[in-house]
Amino acid sequence: MTDLLIIGVTGGIGCGKSEVLKYLKEAWNAELIQLDEVSRELTLPGGECVEDVISLLGQEVVNEDGSLKRGRMAEIVFADEKLRRQLNAIIHPAVKKKTIGLLKAMREKGSPLAVIEAALLLEDNYDAICSEIWYIYADEATRYRRLVSSRGYSGARIEAVFRSQMKEEEFRARTDYVIDNSGAFSHTREQIDSRMRELTGLKR
């Protein structure tokens, strides 16, 4: 069993976390755990959380094939803070349990590097199981532009999401390393490589 380096990657919507993950996988052989994907797996038909979600939100969130209507779920909990917290209380512990199991398997097979990614990494206290947390920073204008061009978000939707997420000052205060991903990705790569060389002693 090896010592597994676990890096948590977080940041506001539109900061470019997916690019960072892709580079860490390709250049540093990282094994990726994206908490949104883990959550999705747990809420597929037959998944661990499905029955509890249906009990909470009702049959209106269920498609004919047994899958969940994610858009409808989002609409319901967005309008009801109590339901949102209850839904999170079902899904988040299950996601963390699954993640810890994945990390255990990586250790057992000798993987050197795991990267856990989520927008709510700090809110869900993943800093307790990570070696260090990276904040992927991009200024709001850059994030706004990316969300319009890549996802087609409206200005109102972007502003609403920005307001709901942790502010830059808190991200910076609660993370170990900041990567500025506002400009060319070549600059982002340099920052990643520099930090990874410090952490691993390897040259890439």
C-alpha positions, 0 to 999 in steps of 0.5 A: 500500500502506497502513500497516496497524494490527494489533491482537492480541486475547487473553485467557482463555476466557470473557473476552468476546473475541467481543464486543470483535471484533464492536464493533471490526468494526462501529465501527472497520471492523476486518478480523478474523482469528480463528486458530481459524477459520483453523485450521479452514479448513486442516483441512477436506477438501482443506485444507493440513494434513489429510493430515499430521493423519491421518498423525499421529493415524490414520484414527480421526479421519476421518469418512466424508465426509473431514472430521476428527472434531474431538472425537476429535482433542481427546480424543486429544491432551488425553491425550497431551502429545507428540501435542498438541505434534506436532499443534500443530507441523503446524497452527500454522506453517500458520496463521501462514503463512496469516495473514501472507498475509491481512495482506499482502492487506489492506495491498495493498488499503489496509485501515487496521485488522486484528485478530487474535484467539486465546487462544494469541496470545502463546504462538504469538509473534504479538506479533512481527507485531502493532502491539500486543496487547490483553488482554481481562480479566474476573474468574474469577467472571464468566468462570465464570458466562458459560461455564456460561450460554452454553456449558453447561460443567461446573465441572470442565471450566471449572477444567481450562481455567482451569488450562491457560491463561496466568495473569492476571499473565502476560497483563498483563506481556506485553500492551500494553493491558488492557480490563476486560470484567467489567461492562457492555459500555458500559464496555468500549466506552468503553475500546476507543474511547479506545484507538482514538482514541489509536492512529488520531487518529480520533473515533468 
